[in-house]
Amino acid sequence: MLRRLLCSLLPLAVPAFAAPDGWREVRVVNETGRTVSGIYVAADTRNARAGFTGLWQGNQLLVLPPGVVWDKPIPPMMEAGEARNVWLHGSCYVRFRVVYDNDAVEERGGLDTCGAESLVLRPGWAQDRAAFPGEEQGAGFRLYNHSGDDIWAVHVYRDGSSPGMAWGPLRNRGHVDIQPAWMEWGRACGYTITVVYAPYLATRRLPQTRSGIDLCSIRHDVVIDKSWLAVESLRPPATIVNGAENDVTIQRLYFSRPGIGAEGYRNVMLAPGERIAIAPPAAGQCRYRVSANGDVGGGAIVDLCARGETVLSGAVDD
């Protein structure tokens, strides 16, 4: 009977066994400072023009190949500082999704799990293009509909190609998180966004298209409003920074309007010193109290319509 201790922190404490046909082991090291509750993978269509078609497999922390048995329950969580061997099968190139114990999610694609001896998860790993071999794309972005009308579909595709995958419908003042898992690899970073408005609108708005958007390095929200085609940059003016002196990764930003109350939250993963440009959650509303993690009542009052940086420091709870 094959036995393996998944939660070992010492590489030499895990004996080497031949993987069953079609399966392989990949060592994952959790250096994020957070507890991981799930690791999911999907085949990545690295060389396909049809886009991302892989299906998400089960939680890899709990997956075993046929015939492999453990002599004790598999720990359902991967604690900070833990290293674990996980079993994978199928395509070498995968899209990798990590779910944390506060439901925050980080995801990236193009990871070569056949060529990599280990995958080290550190703060910012989903944005760091040098962290793993084979990765060549951005981490996705949040798109807000502040256009005043409902959107039927949002297409995001490589410059010069035809519209492919779409997100929608998207109500006015709604938002959607766009993950570019279907991008063609090894290509230029320029992409096009086409917005198709709802066909039932009395205004009969025509589709709008903007090209030349760099999605390889995007690190900000995108707002579709009445001026999104004309503005020089789609980057929102206000930037939130996790203070470099903090020793905690910001996993969630909370938004509340002074004198009114909570307006919601945004899952992020900002290591100390990292920043993200944030759009106002509600169209036409600029002043918000922005706080991090569990510090809901703290934070800072920020004008999210004005250009500038706000550093969250000192009151960032773990």
C-alpha positions as CSV (number, residue, x, y, z in Angstrom):
1,M,0.0,0.0,0.0
2,L,1.4,3.4,-1.0
3,R,1.5,5.8,1.8
4,R,2.4,9.5,1.6
5,L,2.3,12.3,4.2
6,L,1.0,15.3,2.3
7,C,1.4,17.9,5.0
8,S,5.2,17.4,5.4
9,L,7.2,20.6,5.5
10,L,10.5,18.8,4.7
11,P,11.1,17.7,1.1
12,L,13.3,14.8,2.2
13,A,10.6,13.5,4.5
14,V,8.4,12.6,1.5
15,P,9.7,9.4,-0.2
16,A,9.7,9.3,-4.0
17,F,7.4,6.9,-5.7
18,A,6.7,6.3,-9.4
19,A,3.6,8.1,-10.5
20,P,0.8,6.1,-12.0
21,D,0.5,6.3,-15.8
22,G,-0.8,9.7,-16.8
23,W,-0.3,11.2,-13.4
24,R,2.5,13.4,-12.0
25,E,3.4,15.0,-8.7
26,V,4.0,18.7,-8.3
27,R,5.3,20.2,-5.0
28,V,3.3,23.3,-4.0
29,V,4.8,25.6,-1.3
30,N,2.5,28.1,0.5
31,E,4.5,31.2,1.3
32,T,1.5,33.6,1.0
33,G,1.2,33.9,4.7
34,R,-2.5,32.8,4.4
35,T,-4.3,29.5,4.7
36,V,-5.2,27.8,1.4
37,S,-8.6,26.0,1.3
38,G,-8.5,24.8,-2.3
39,I,-6.2,24.4,-5.3
40,Y,-8.0,23.9,-8.7
41,V,-6.5,23.3,-12.2
42,A,-7.9,23.2,-15.7
43,A,-6.3,22.3,-19.0
44,D,-4.9,25.3,-20.7
45,T,-5.4,25.7,-24.5
46,R,-2.0,27.2,-24.9
47,N,-1.8,26.7,-28.6
48,A,-5.5,26.7,-29.5
49,R,-7.2,29.6,-31.2
50,A,-10.6,28.4,-30.0
51,G,-10.0,29.8,-26.6
52,F,-10.1,28.4,-23.1
53,T,-12.1,25.1,-23.1
54,G,-10.6,23.2,-20.1
55,L,-12.9,22.1,-17.3
56,W,-12.0,22.7,-13.7
57,Q,-11.0,19.6,-11.9
58,G,-11.7,18.9,-8.2
59,N,-9.8,20.4,-5.3
60,Q,-6.3,19.1,-5.9
61,L,-5.5,19.1,-2.2
62,L,-7.9,16.1,-1.9
63,V,-7.3,14.4,-5.2
64,L,-5.7,11.0,-5.4
65,P,-4.9,8.9,-8.5
66,P,-6.4,5.4,-8.7
67,G,-4.6,2.9,-6.5
68,V,-3.0,5.5,-4.2
69,V,-4.1,5.3,-0.6
70,W,-3.2,7.3,2.5
71,D,-3.2,5.8,6.0
72,K,-4.7,8.9,7.6
73,P,-7.2,11.7,6.5
74,I,-5.8,14.2,4.1
75,P,-5.7,17.7,5.7
76,P,-8.4,19.8,4.0
77,M,-6.4,23.0,4.4
78,M,-2.9,24.0,3.4
79,E,-1.5,26.2,6.2
80,A,0.9,29.1,5.8
81,G,4.4,27.8,5.4
82,E,3.3,24.3,4.4
83,A,4.7,22.4,1.5
84,R,2.6,19.6,-0.1
85,N,2.9,17.3,-3.1
86,V,-0.3,17.3,-5.2
87,W,-1.3,14.9,-7.9
88,L,-2.1,16.2,-11.4
89,H,-3.0,14.5,-14.7
90,G,-3.7,15.5,-18.2
91,S,-2.3,18.6,-19.9
92,C,1.1,20.0,-18.8
93,Y,-0.1,23.6,-19.3
94,V,-2.8,24.4,-16.8
95,R,-4.7,27.3,-15.4
96,F,-4.1,27.4,-11.7
97,R,-6.7,28.7,-9.2
98,V,-6.0,29.2,-5.4
99,V,-8.8,29.7,-3.0
100,Y,-8.0,31.1,0.5
101,D,-9.8,30.6,3.7
102,N,-11.6,34.0,3.4
103,D,-12.9,33.0,0.0
104,A,-10.4,35.3,-1.8
105,V,-9.3,33.8,-5.1
106,E,-6.1,34.2,-7.2
107,E,-5.8,32.7,-10.6
108,R,-3.3,32.6,-13.5
109,G,-2.7,30.5,-16.6
110,G,0.0,29.0,-18.7
111,L,1.8,27.2,-15.9
112,D,4.0,24.4,-17.1
113,T,3.4,21.8,-14.4
114,C,5.5,19.2,-16.3
115,G,8.6,21.4,-16.5
116,A,8.4,22.9,-13.0
117,E,9.8,21.1,-10.0
118,S,7.8,23.2,-7.6
119,L,5.2,25.9,-7.6
120,V,5.9,28.5,-4.9
121,L,2.9,30.7,-3.9
122,R,4.2,34.0,-2.6
123,P,2.3,37.3,-2.1
124,G,1.6,38.7,-5.6
125,W,2.3,35.3,-7.4
126,A,-0.7,35.7,-9.7
127,Q,0.7,39.0,-11.1
128,D,4.5,38.1,-11.0
129,R,5.2,37.0,-14.6
130,A,8.6,35.7,-13.5
131,A,7.3,33.5,-10.7
132,F,6.6,30.3,-12.8
133,P,7.8,29.1,-16.2
134,G,5.5,29.4,-19.1
135,E,3.3,32.2,-17.8
136,E,2.8,35.0,-20.2
137,Q,-0.4,37.0,-19.3
138,G,-2.0,39.4,-16.9
139,A,-4.1,38.4,-13.9
140,G,-7.5,39.8,-15.1
141,F,-9.4,42.8,-14.0
142,R,-12.8,44.0,-12.8
143,L,-15.0,45.8,-15.3
144,Y,-17.8,48.2,-14.1
145,N,-20.8,49.2,-16.1
146,H,-21.3,52.9,-15.4
147,S,-22.7,53.5,-18.9
148,G,-26.2,54.3,-17.8
149,D,-27.6,51.4,-19.8
150,D,-27.6,47.6,-19.6
151,I,-24.9,45.8,-21.4
152,W,-25.8,42.6,-23.3
153,A,-22.2,41.3,-23.8
154,V,-18.6,42.3,-23.3
155,H,-16.1,40.8,-25.7
156,V,-12.4,40.8,-24.9
157,Y,-10.1,39.5,-27.7
158,R,-6.6,40.0,-29.2
159,D,-6.2,43.0,-31.5
160,G,-6.8,42.1,-35.1
161,S,-8.8,39.0,-34.4
162,S,-12.5,38.3,-34.1
163,P,-14.6,38.6,-31.0
164,G,-14.7,35.4,-29.0
165,M,-15.6,34.7,-25.4
166,A,-18.1,37.1,-23.9
167,W,-19.3,38.1,-20.5
168,G,-22.8,39.3,-19.8
169,P,-25.5,40.4,-19.6
170,L,-24.4,43.1,-17.2
171,R,-26.9,45.5,-15.6
172,N,-26.2,49.2,-15.3
173,R,-24.1,49.8,-12.2
174,G,-23.1,46.1,-12.1
175,H,-19.6,44.7,-12.5
176,V,-17.9,41.5,-13.6
177,D,-14.5,40.0,-13.0
178,I,-12.8,39.1,-16.2
179,Q,-10.1,36.5,-16.2
180,P,-8.2,36.2,-19.6
181,A,-7.7,32.4,-19.4
182,W,-8.4,32.1,-23.1
183,M,-5.7,34.4,-24.3
184,E,-3.4,33.2,-27.1
185,W,0.1,32.5,-25.7
186,G,3.3,34.1,-26.9
187,R,1.4,36.9,-28.7
188,A,1.4,40.7,-28.4
189,C,-0.2,42.1,-25.3
190,G,-2.7,44.4,-27.1
191,Y,-6.3,43.5,-26.7
192,T,-9.7,44.9,-27.8
193,I,-12.8,45.4,-25.8
194,T,-16.2,45.5,-27.6
195,V,-19.3,46.4,-25.6
196,V,-22.7,45.4,-27.0
197,Y,-25.6,47.1,-25.4
198,A,-28.9,45.4,-24.6
199,P,-31.2,45.0,-27.7
200,Y,-34.3,46.0,-25.7
201,L,-33.0,49.6,-25.0
202,A,-35.1,52.3,-26.4
203,T,-31.9,54.2,-27.3
204,R,-30.7,51.4,-29.6
205,R,-27.1,52.1,-28.7
206,L,-24.5,50.8,-31.2
207,P,-21.7,48.6,-30.1
208,Q,-18.5,50.4,-28.9
209,T,-15.0,49.1,-29.5
210,R,-11.6,50.1,-28.1
211,S,-8.3,48.5,-29.1
212,G,-4.7,48.6,-28.0
213,I,-5.4,47.7,-24.3
214,D,-2.4,46.1,-22.6
215,L,-3.8,43.1,-20.7
216,C,-0.4,41.6,-20.0
217,S,0.3,44.1,-17.2
218,I,-3.1,45.4,-16.3
219,R,-3.4,46.1,-12.6
220,H,-6.5,48.2,-12.3
221,D,-10.3,48.3,-12.7
222,V,-11.9,49.2,-16.1
223,V,-14.9,51.5,-16.1
224,I,-17.3,51.5,-19.1
225,D,-18.9,55.0,-18.9
226,K,-20.0,57.6,-21.4
227,S,-16.3,58.7,-21.9
228,W,-14.5,55.4,-21.9
229,L,-13.7,55.6,-25.7
230,A,-12.3,59.1,-25.4
231,V,-10.1,59.0,-22.2
232,E,-6.4,58.6,-22.7
233,S,-6.2,55.8,-20.2
234,L,-8.7,53.3,-18.8
235,R,-6.9,53.3,-15.5
236,P,-9.0,54.8,-12.7
237,P,-7.4,57.9,-11.1
238,A,-7.4,56.7,-7.5
239,T,-4.9,54.1,-6.3
240,I,-4.9,52.1,-3.1
241,V,-1.5,51.0,-1.7
242,N,-0.7,48.4,1.0
243,G,1.9,50.2,3.0
244,A,5.4,48.8,2.7
245,E,5.8,48.7,6.5
246,N,2.8,46.4,6.9
247,D,3.6,42.7,7.4
248,V,0.2,41.6,6.2
249,T,-1.2,40.9,2.7
250,I,-4.4,42.7,2.0
251,Q,-7.0,40.1,0.9
252,R,-10.1,42.2,0.9
253,L,-11.0,45.9,0.6
254,Y,-14.2,47.2,2.2
255,F,-16.1,50.2,0.9
256,S,-18.6,52.3,2.9
257,R,-20.0,55.7,2.2
258,P,-19.6,58.2,5.2
259,G,-22.9,58.7,6.9
260,I,-24.7,56.0,4.8
261,G,-23.0,52.7,5.5
262,A,-21.4,49.7,3.8
263,E,-21.3,49.5,0.0
264,G,-19.6,46.1,-0.4
265,Y,-16.1,44.7,-0.7
266,R,-13.6,43.7,-3.2
267,N,-11.3,40.6,-3.0
268,V,-7.7,41.5,-3.8
269,M,-4.3,40.1,-2.9
270,L,-1.9,43.0,-2.2
271,A,1.4,42.2,-0.7
272,P,3.1,45.0,1.3
273,G,4.1,47.8,-1.2
274,E,1.8,46.6,-3.9
275,R,-1.0,48.9,-5.3
276,I,-4.2,48.7,-7.3
277,A,-6.2,51.4,-9.1
278,I,-9.8,51.2,-7.9
279,A,-13.0,52.6,-9.4
280,P,-15.9,53.8,-7.4
281,P,-18.3,50.9,-6.7
282,A,-21.3,53.1,-7.6
283,A,-21.5,55.5,-10.5
284,G,-21.6,59.1,-9.5
285,Q,-20.5,58.4,-5.9
286,C,-16.9,59.4,-5.2
287,R,-16.2,59.6,-1.4
288,Y,-15.7,56.2,0.3
289,R,-14.1,54.9,3.4
290,V,-11.7,52.2,2.2
291,S,-10.5,49.7,4.8
292,A,-8.6,46.4,4.6
293,N,-9.3,42.9,5.8
294,G,-11.1,42.9,9.1
295,D,-10.6,46.5,9.9
296,V,-14.1,47.5,8.6
297,G,-14.4,50.6,10.8
298,G,-10.9,51.9,10.1
299,G,-9.1,52.8,6.9
300,A,-9.2,56.1,5.2
301,I,-11.7,58.4,3.5
302,V,-10.8,58.4,-0.2
303,D,-12.1,60.4,-3.2
304,L,-12.1,57.5,-5.8
305,C,-12.9,60.0,-8.6
306,A,-9.7,62.1,-7.9
307,R,-6.2,61.2,-9.0
308,G,-3.8,60.2,-6.2
309,E,-2.6,57.4,-4.0
310,T,-3.9,56.4,-0.6
311,V,-1.6,54.2,1.6
312,L,-3.3,51.9,4.0
313,S,-0.9,51.4,6.9
314,G,-0.9,50.6,10.6
315,A,-4.5,49.5,10.7
316,V,-4.4,46.6,8.4
317,D,-5.7,43.6,10.4
318,D,-4.6,40.1,9.8
